[in-house]
Amino acid sequence: MGYALGTEELSNKSSGLWRALLAEFVGIFILNFFACAACTHANGDKTLISLAFGLSVFMVVMSIGHISGGHINPAVTAGMLAAGKVSLIRALLYVAAQCAGAVAATAALDVLIPKSYHNGLGNTGLKDGVTEMQGVGFEFFLGFVLVLCVFGVCDDNKPDSRFVAPLAIGLTVTLGHLGIVEYTGSSMNPARSFGTAFVTDSWSHHWIYWAGPIVGGVAAALLYSQLFKAPATSDASERYRTTADDKEMRRLDGKHDMA
């Protein structure tokens, strides 16, 4: 029970919990700062916004993924919790750090960007004609596709996928924004929306940006872990496959026939 709750992580210095919390704070700070800054001058250019969010996530996962797992999103954290990959206490502290980082980044933009350029600082909201249930549906599938990708590229039985994980996750965020940004602002990330809502004091329909992505993320995590997880192989030669470059180096090391 202690392991499931994560109480031992609070006092165990080797758990790396506090470094991970700092990494989550810094990671989502970078995401909200640069991506939301792009929203202030995009002038309706959805491609610019999509690339800003996708590239920010790509950069952050590349930089801090080895420290905290690079969640930077409560929907991802909720999915990991549902699949038993993180403890309850770690998950709650991750979400707190993510929200704090998002608020700090948006507050920095509020200070640095002239008021005439704010344009809502990238705050998410339903567009005219989009109902709350439609918004929840859009955000559900955004959270679903993101967490499905995260689980797919982080599957322990697919080690080769880890080399492209940051790019795959960043492109999935870009995909989500390209498809849905016109309707809900394409949050995908409750903490990202919380940061802008807190600083701009714009809470209209805010619950949608928590309920949709988190439920979608949990659904994707359970689906992948129960049905889609790659099977473990007992064939050592298959499990430790060498790449084409490794094979070429072995052929040229002087111990193999050059023919």
C-alpha positions in Angstrom: 0.0 0.0 0.0 2.9 2.4 0.8 4.3 1.8 -2.7 1.0 2.5 -4.4 0.5 5.7 -2.4 4.1 6.7 -2.8 4.7 7.8 0.8 8.2 6.4 0.8 9.1 8.7 -2.1 8.7 11.7 0.1 11.7 10.8 2.3 13.7 8.7 0.0 16.3 10.9 -1.6 17.2 8.3 -4.2 13.6 8.5 -5.6 14.5 11.7 -7.5 11.0 13.0 -6.7 12.1 16.6 -6.0 14.2 16.8 -9.1 11.3 15.4 -11.1 9.0 18.1 -9.7 11.4 20.8 -10.7 11.7 19.3 -14.1 7.9 19.3 -14.6 7.7 22.9 -13.4 10.4 24.0 -15.8 9.1 21.9 -18.7 5.6 23.3 -18.7 6.9 26.8 -18.0 8.7 26.5 -21.4 5.6 25.1 -23.1 3.3 27.8 -21.8 5.8 30.7 -22.3 6.7 30.1 -25.9 3.5 28.4 -27.2 1.2 30.9 -25.6 3.5 33.8 -26.8 2.9 32.5 -30.3 -0.8 32.7 -29.8 -0.6 36.4 -29.0 0.7 37.3 -32.5 -0.6 34.4 -34.6 -3.3 36.6 -36.1 -5.5 33.5 -36.8 -2.6 31.4 -38.2 -3.5 27.9 -36.9 -0.4 26.3 -38.4 1.9 28.7 -36.5 0.1 27.9 -33.2 0.1 24.2 -33.9 3.9 24.2 -34.6 4.6 26.3 -31.5 2.9 23.8 -29.2 4.3 20.8 -30.9 7.9 22.0 -31.1 7.7 23.2 -27.5 6.6 19.7 -26.3 9.3 18.1 -28.5 12.0 20.3 -27.0 10.8 19.8 -23.4 10.5 16.0 -23.7 14.0 15.8 -25.2 15.4 17.9 -22.3 13.7 16.6 -19.2 12.2 13.3 -20.2 15.0 11.3 -18.5 14.3 13.1 -15.2 10.5 13.1 -14.7 9.3 11.2 -17.7 8.4 14.5 -19.4 4.7 14.4 -18.5 4.1 18.2 -18.4 0.4 17.4 -18.6 -2.1 16.2 -16.0 -3.8 14.0 -18.6 -0.5 12.1 -19.2 0.1 11.9 -15.4 -3.5 10.6 -14.9 -2.9 8.0 -17.6 0.3 6.8 -15.9 -1.4 6.7 -12.6 -4.3 4.6 -14.0 -1.8 2.2 -15.5 0.1 1.8 -12.2 3.3 3.5 -13.6 3.4 6.3 -11.0 2.3 6.5 -7.4 -0.7 8.5 -6.2 1.5 11.0 -4.3 3.9 11.5 -7.2 0.9 12.0 -9.5 -0.7 14.7 -7.3 2.6 16.5 -6.8 3.3 16.4 -10.6 -0.1 18.0 -11.3 0.6 20.7 -8.7 4.1 21.4 -10.2 2.6 21.5 -13.7 -0.1 24.0 -12.7 2.4 26.2 -10.9 4.7 26.2 -13.9 1.9 27.1 -16.3 0.8 30.0 -14.0 4.4 31.3 -13.7 4.9 31.2 -17.5 1.7 33.0 -18.3 2.3 35.5 -15.5 5.7 36.2 -17.1 4.1 36.8 -20.5 1.6 39.1 -18.8 4.4 41.2 -17.6 6.6 41.1 -20.7 4.1 41.4 -23.5 2.5 44.9 -24.0 -1.2 44.8 -23.1 -2.2 45.7 -26.7 -0.7 42.4 -27.9 -2.1 40.1 -25.2 -5.0 38.7 -27.3 -6.0 36.6 -24.3 -2.5 35.2 -23.8 -3.5 32.0 -25.5 -6.4 31.2 -23.1 -8.6 28.4 -24.4 -12.3 28.7 -24.8 -15.2 27.2 -26.8 -15.8 28.9 -30.2 -19.2 30.2 -31.2 -21.7 27.3 -31.8 -19.6 24.7 -30.0 -21.6 23.2 -27.0 -20.1 22.1 -23.8 -20.7 18.4 -24.6 -19.0 18.9 -28.0 -16.1 20.6 -26.3 -15.8 17.7 -23.8 -15.8 15.3 -26.8 -13.1 17.1 -28.7 -10.9 17.4 -25.6 -11.5 13.7 -24.8 -10.1 12.6 -28.1 -7.2 15.1 -27.8 -6.2 13.5 -24.5 -6.8 10.1 -25.8 -4.6 10.4 -28.9 -1.8 12.1 -26.9 -1.7 9.4 -24.1 -2.0 6.6 -26.7 1.1 7.9 -28.4 3.0 8.3 -25.1 2.2 4.7 -24.1 3.1 3.5 -27.6 6.5 5.1 -27.8 7.4 4.3 -24.2 6.4 0.6 -24.3 9.2 -1.4 -22.6 8.8 -4.1 -25.2 9.4 -1.7 -28.1 12.8 -0.2 -27.2 13.4 1.1 -30.7 10.4 3.5 -30.3 12.2 5.4 -27.6 14.6 7.0 -30.1 11.7 8.8 -31.8 9.5 9.3 -28.7 10.0 13.1 -28.3 9.4 13.8 -32.0 6.3 11.5 -32.0 4.8 13.1 -29.0 5.5 16.6 -30.3 4.0 15.8 -33.7 0.9 14.3 -31.9 0.4 17.7 -30.1 0.8 19.4 -33.5 -1.8 17.1 -35.0 -4.2 17.8 -32.2 -3.9 21.5 -32.7 -4.2 21.4 -36.5 -7.4 19.4 -36.2 -9.2 20.9 -33.2 -7.8 24.4 -32.3 -10.6 26.1 -34.2 -13.2 24.6 -32.0 -11.9 24.5 -28.4 -8.5 26.0 -28.6 -7.1 22.5 -28.5 -5.9 22.4 -25.0 -5.0 18.7 -24.6 -3.5 19.8 -21.3 -5.4 20.9 -18.2 -2.4 22.6 -16.6 -1.7 24.7 -19.8 -5.3 25.9 -19.7 -5.2 26.5 -16.0 -2.2 28.8 -16.3 -3.8 31.1 -18.8 -7.3 31.0 -17.1 -5.7 31.9 -13.7 -3.7 34.9 -15.0 -6.4 36.2 -17.3 -9.2 35.4 -14.8 -11.2 33.7 -17.6 -12.9 30.6 -16.2 -15.7 30.1 -18.7 -16.2 26.4 -19.4 -12.9 25.7 -17.7 -14.0 22.3 -16.3 -14.1 21.0 -19.9 -10.3 21.3 -20.2 -9.8 19.1 -17.1 -12.6 16.5 -17.6 -12.1 15.9 -21.3 -8.3 15.3 -21.6 -8.0 13.4 -18.3 -10.9 11.0 -19.1 -9.5 10.5 -22.6 -6.0 10.0 -21.2 -7.1 7.4 -18.7 -9.1 5.6 -21.4 -6.1 5.5 -23.7 -3.8 4.3 -20.9 -6.1 1.4 -19.9 -6.7 0.4 -23.5 -3.0 0.3 -24.4 -1.9 -1.4 -21.2 -4.6 -4.0 -21.4 -4.9 -4.7 -25.1 -2.3 -2.9 -27.2 0.9 -3.5 -25.2 3.6 -5.1 -27.3 4.2 -8.7 -26.3 7.5 -9.6 -24.5 9.8 -11.7 -26.5 11.8 -14.6 -25.1 14.2 -14.6 -28.0 17.3 -12.8 -26.8 18.5 -12.2 -30.3 15.2 -10.4 -31.1 15.1 -8.5 -27.8 18.6 -7.1 -28.3 18.5 -6.5 -32.0 21.5 -4.7 -33.4 20.9 -1.8 -35.8 22.2 -1.8 -39.3 25.1 0.4 -38.3 26.1 -2.0 -35.5 26.1 -4.9 -37.9 28.3 -2.9 -40.3 30.8 -2.0 -37.6 31.0 -5.7 -36.6 31.7 -6.6 -40.3 34.5 -4.1 -40.5 36.1 -4.8 -37.1 38.7 -7.1 -38.7 37.2 -10.3 -37.3 34.7 -10.9 -40.1 35.1 -11.7 -43.7 35.1 -8.4 -45.7 33.6 -10.1 -48.8 
